[in-house]
Amino acid sequence: MQPAIYSGCEYMSERIDVSRRAAAIEYAIRDVVVPAVELEKQGHRIIRLNIGDPLAYEGLPTPEHMISAYKQALDSQDNGYGPSYGLPELRQAIAKSETDKGWHCSEDDVYVTHGVTEALQIIFAAFLEQGTKVLAPGPHYPPYMAYPQMYGATTVEYRLNPHDNWRIDFEDVASKMDDSVRLLVLINPNNPTGNVATPAEIDSLLQIAKEYPKCTIISDEIYDGLDFTGHMSSTASRSNSVPVITLNGVSKVYFAPGWRIGYMAWHDPENRLELVRDGVERLLRSRLCASTPAQHGYLAGLLDEHGWLEGHRSRVKDRLDYCIKRISKIDGLECEAPGGAFYLFVRIADQRVTSDKQWVLDLLHEHHVLVVHGSGFSPEYGLGHFRMVCLPPIEILAEAFDRIEQFLGD
Ligand SMILES: Cc1ncc(COP(=O)(O)O)c(C=O)c1O
């Protein structure tokens, strides 16, 4: 390295340290894209089954009436800053949609954010301190592990049982609860496993949380409209004492993840969250607001009829069913049929495979199919698995499975 010359003095140019919190961030779903892009640059066609983005594939577009509302906001110069907690008419529509799910949600209980991901950052910033804990399902969507450490907290995983359709292991939850747990997370339907908790299971989780007065439940219901079991139930609707923050948005069920609009809806039956809510509101004001025209697009989605969703749902279900059928015929791969969302979390049954990440990289390099290693969703409970997105049209999925079969036969 050349020494830097400055004002007649010679300094060795030194690398500036990255903070430990940034260096510790991992997001497996996008981290695996780095080698895929390299292969694409070399001219290879990669079948990407890594990102849960319906827009990346044919046949699952954002509904036209939502796009028109977004465009109309742009055309009428509705491009200014909006209120920090969200447009009042959108907060009202979200409150109504949550109330329709069975609990009393008022406009003031709703805060609109840049996606559920921003809601998580704000919640963690307001709830967590050094030494506190988040108890999250293992496996889980990666930010539940990545973000809490930024606030000196740790994420502890509770076990989802791989031998029982990834249901919650309640004994494990109970054994890991203590007074330092500030947030108990339910992802329902779950990403990556697709398990949908039954109302009785939600009640059991609430029962455990009830013993710990400092504990709030985060219920991430971003896939709630993609429930194929018929028993999906809002967690807030079942709680009459434990505080529940429901997360949802436009990304999955309204098929517009690039708009970056989500929300948190606060259910606080015993008024325990007053102080932390003040903190959340301060944080929301300090980051100004969510995108104004995109909020208009989401509003149209909430207010208009939802008949279109049935077509999208049945397309997702057909694609999921196709994947389950193909996996069931492949020696060396096993998976449970998911109850919701659009992923399969597949077990690599070959005992010789010691690293799921290496397996994923080998599949990528040798047969150009991109999936995500299970350990990226849980270093403990995801090990030995991979997650695939089942959203592409069936002919693309067919080609992906042909390639996976060749890989396993090599
Ligand atoms: C469980 C879960 N929550 C949240 C998100 C991200 O939501 P948003 O796009 O609203 O930030 C995802 C994305 O895959 C997810 O799987």
The ligand as an SDF file (V2000), in Angstrom:
LIG
                    3D

 16 16  0  0  0  0  0  0  0  0999 V2000
  -41.6800  -13.0780    8.2150 C   0  0  0  0  0  0  0  0  0  0  0  0
  -41.3120  -11.8600    7.4310 C   0  0  0  0  0  0  0  0  0  0  0  0
  -41.4680  -10.6540    7.9850 N   0  0  0  0  0  0  0  0  0  0  0  0
  -41.1430   -9.5390    7.3020 C   0  0  0  0  0  0  0  0  0  0  0  0
  -40.6310   -9.5990    6.0220 C   0  0  0  0  0  0  0  0  0  0  0  0
  -40.2600   -8.3300    5.3120 C   0  0  0  0  0  0  0  0  0  0  0  0
  -41.3380   -7.4910    5.2450 O   0  0  0  0  0  0  0  0  0  0  0  0
  -41.2670   -6.0750    4.5200 P   0  0  0  0  0  0  0  0  0  0  0  0
  -41.0820   -6.3120    3.0540 O   0  0  0  0  0  0  0  0  0  0  0  0
  -42.5950   -5.4670    4.8410 O   0  0  0  0  0  0  0  0  0  0  0  0
  -40.1200   -5.3530    5.1200 O   0  0  0  0  0  0  0  0  0  0  0  0
  -40.4380  -10.8320    5.4080 C   0  0  0  0  0  0  0  0  0  0  0  0
  -39.8420  -10.9120    4.0630 C   0  0  0  0  0  0  0  0  0  0  0  0
  -39.5470  -11.9320    3.5160 O   0  0  0  0  0  0  0  0  0  0  0  0
  -40.8000  -11.9870    6.1240 C   0  0  0  0  0  0  0  0  0  0  0  0
  -40.6380  -13.1940    5.6070 O   0  0  0  0  0  0  0  0  0  0  0  0
  1  2  1  0
  2  3  1  0
  2 15  2  0
  3  4  2  0
  4  5  1  0
  5  6  1  0
  5 12  2  0
  6  7  1  0
  7  8  1  0
  8  9  2  0
  8 10  1  0
  8 11  1  0
 12 13  1  0
 12 15  1  0
 13 14  2  0
 15 16  1  0
M  END
$$$$
